[in-house]
Amino acid sequence: MFIEVVKAEYLDGYRVKLLFNNGETKVVDLAQSLNGSVFAPLKDIDFFKNFSIKFNTIEWENGADFAPEFLYEIGTAA
């Protein structure tokens, strides 16, 4: 089964609560993952909060996204 994000909710800081298609809910903290020029705008919390689910993962207006498998791996049980 391919891991997909089906629901995402902003929590605080750089933390997002994610529901995956396997029924698991995990919290990811992306503070240490915002490296590189495409992720630089996400360091602004107001920009970070404004994501949507696109192509089975979370994506921001500038096209930045993370692979759902990566999010699943770094997530902790909610």
C-alpha positions as CSV (number, residue, x, y, z in Angstrom):
1,M,0.0,0.0,0.0
2,F,1.2,3.5,-0.9
3,I,1.1,5.9,2.1
4,E,-1.0,9.0,1.4
5,V,-2.0,11.9,3.5
6,V,-5.8,12.2,3.6
7,K,-6.3,14.9,6.3
8,A,-4.0,17.6,7.7
9,E,-4.4,20.0,10.6
10,Y,-2.1,22.7,11.7
11,L,-1.2,22.4,15.4
12,D,1.4,25.0,16.5
13,G,4.9,26.0,15.6
14,Y,6.0,23.8,12.7
15,R,3.8,20.9,13.8
16,V,1.1,19.3,11.7
17,K,-1.3,16.5,12.6
18,L,-1.8,14.1,9.7
19,L,-4.2,11.3,9.0
20,F,-2.8,8.7,6.6
21,N,-4.8,6.3,4.4
22,N,-3.8,3.4,6.6
23,G,-5.9,4.9,9.4
24,E,-2.9,6.1,11.5
25,T,-2.7,9.6,12.8
26,K,0.7,11.1,13.4
27,V,2.1,14.5,14.4
28,V,5.1,15.8,12.4
29,D,7.4,18.5,13.5
30,L,9.0,20.0,10.4
31,A,11.1,22.6,12.1
32,Q,14.4,20.7,11.3
33,S,13.3,19.8,7.8
34,L,12.9,23.3,6.3
35,N,16.3,23.3,4.4
36,G,16.9,24.6,1.0
37,S,15.5,27.5,-1.0
38,V,12.1,26.0,-1.7
39,F,11.5,25.6,2.0
40,A,12.8,29.1,3.1
41,P,9.4,30.8,2.8
42,L,7.9,28.1,5.2
43,K,10.0,29.5,8.0
44,D,7.4,32.3,8.2
45,I,4.8,30.7,10.4
46,D,1.9,32.5,8.6
47,F,3.1,31.0,5.3
48,F,3.7,27.6,6.9
49,K,0.1,27.5,8.2
50,N,-1.3,27.9,4.7
51,F,-1.0,24.4,3.2
52,S,-3.4,22.1,1.5
53,I,-3.5,18.4,0.5
54,K,-2.4,18.0,-3.1
55,F,-1.1,14.8,-4.8
56,N,-1.6,12.8,-1.6
57,T,0.6,15.0,0.6
58,I,0.7,18.5,2.1
59,E,1.8,21.2,-0.2
60,W,2.3,25.0,0.1
61,E,1.5,27.8,-2.3
62,N,5.1,27.9,-3.6
63,G,5.0,24.2,-4.6
64,A,7.0,23.0,-1.6
65,D,6.0,19.6,-0.3
66,F,7.3,16.5,1.5
67,A,6.9,12.9,0.3
68,P,4.1,11.3,2.3
69,E,6.5,8.4,3.2
70,F,8.9,10.9,4.8
71,L,6.1,12.5,6.8
72,Y,5.0,9.0,8.0
73,E,8.5,8.1,9.0
74,I,9.2,11.2,11.0
75,G,5.8,11.4,12.6
76,T,5.0,10.4,16.1
77,A,1.7,8.8,17.3
78,A,-0.9,11.4,17.9
